[in-house]
Amino acid sequence: MQARTTALGLTTLVPALLALTACATGAPRNLEFSSSSPQALVIVGTMSDTKQKYDLVLSTYDVPNRRLTSNSFKGQYSATHDPASPSTMQYHVLALPAGTYIVKGLVIPKPLGGLDIVCLSEGTAHFELKPGEATYIGNTAWRSSQVIRMGFDDDAAAAALKAYPNVHAQPVHATLVNTTFRNGKDAFGIAEVCGGYYVDELPKP
């Protein structure tokens, strides 16, 4: 089954002093998981049109207030795209606490050091992760300085799970809900931070 491009994500490059720190880039191969597990699994595919490495960052999310509930110490998780060749789709399986999450943005290493942060505060999607389920949120590509939301490749997602011999689950599609989230300053009111709480107004949905 071929993946298909379905929509464009809106991107903003934030010259942040504080990085989108995230934990865990992949579940261990000996992970044990079944329908009785308290955790959830998320499956995501990543690609770029160059050999650019990047982290796709997921964050816990408060839907009514369109606000991230994560910080540098909790609630942020990343899938690290590190291709050997351009336009190669890589699949990632992450074990996360169940809950509501959002695709927050990308962290891209600069060639001479430092990071670029692509913040999706003006256009992204949130989704639910349920305990004991393996939720496939589709594929994301970094192309020509744009984040592109791709379609679903069910065969590839199922193959990604088969690499985990003790995981007893089948991928289910996430219900992706388009949304925006709060963005602004850090706790000191100085640096621009993707998902910073210190803002005067909420972006339009």
RAQUI-V368775 format. One record per backbone hydrogen bond with DSSP energy under -0.5 kcal/mol. NH is the residue of the N-H (numbers start at 0). CO is the residue of the C=O. E is the energy in kcal/mol with one decimal. If there is no record, write none. Layout:
NH;CO;E, NH;CO;E
This chain:
5;148;-1.5, 6;148;-1.6, 8;146;-2.0, 9;122;-0.7, 11;118;-1.2, 13;11;-0.6, 13;116;-2.8, 14;12;-0.6, 15;13;-2.2, 20;18;-2.0, 22;75;-2.2, 26;92;-3.0, 30;27;-2.0, 32;30;-0.5, 32;165;-2.2, 36;33;-1.9, 39;95;-3.0, 40;132;-2.5, 41;93;-2.3, 42;134;-2.7, 43;91;-1.8, 44;137;-1.7, 45;89;-2.8, 46;139;-1.4, 48;141;-1.7, 53;80;-1.9, 54;106;-2.4, 55;78;-2.6, 56;54;-0.6, 56;104;-3.0, 57;76;-3.4, 58;101;-2.3, 59;74;-1.8, 60;99;-1.9, 61;66;-3.1, 62;60;-0.7, 65;61;-0.7, 65;62;-1.1, 66;61;-1.8, 68;59;-1.9, 70;73;-2.6, 76;57;-2.4, 77;22;-1.6, 77;23;-1.2, 78;55;-2.1, 79;24;-0.5, 79;77;-0.5, 80;53;-3.3, 80;78;-0.6, 81;79;-0.6, 86;47;-3.1, 87;84;-0.7, 88;86;-0.6, 89;45;-3.0, 91;43;-2.5, 93;41;-2.5, 95;39;-2.6, 95;93;-0.6, 97;37;-0.5, 98;128;-2.0, 100;126;-2.8, 101;58;-2.4, 102;124;-1.9, 103;56;-2.2, 103;101;-1.0, 104;56;-1.2, 105;117;-2.2, 106;54;-2.1, 107;115;-3.2, 108;52;-0.5, 109;113;-2.5, 112;109;-1.6, 115;107;-2.9, 116;13;-0.7, 117;105;-2.6, 117;115;-0.5, 118;11;-3.3, 118;116;-0.7, 119;103;-2.3, 122;119;-1.5, 123;178;-2.4, 125;176;-2.4, 126;100;-2.3, 128;98;-2.9, 131;38;-3.0, 132;129;-1.7, 133;169;-0.6, 134;40;-2.9, 134;132;-0.7, 135;133;-0.5, 135;171;-3.2, 136;42;-2.5, 136;134;-0.6, 138;150;-1.3, 139;44;-2.8, 140;147;-2.5, 141;46;-2.4, 142;140;-0.7, 142;145;-2.5, 145;142;-1.5, 147;140;-3.1, 147;145;-0.6, 148;6;-1.3, 148;146;-0.5, 149;138;-3.3, 149;147;-0.6, 150;3;-0.7, 153;151;-0.5, 156;152;-2.1, 157;153;-2.4, 158;154;-2.1, 159;155;-2.0, 160;156;-1.6, 161;157;-1.5, 162;158;-0.6, 162;159;-0.8, 163;160;-2.2, 164;162;-0.7, 166;163;-1.9, 167;32;-3.0, 167;165;-0.6, 168;166;-0.7, 171;133;-2.4, 173;135;-2.4, 175;173;-0.9, 176;125;-2.5, 176;174;-0.5, 177;175;-0.6, 178;123;-2.1, 180;120;-2.1, 181;65;-2.1, 183;192;-1.6, 184;197;-1.3, 185;190;-1.4, 188;185;-1.9, 192;183;-3.5, 194;192;-0.5, 195;192;-2.4, 197;184;-1.1, 198;196;-1.8
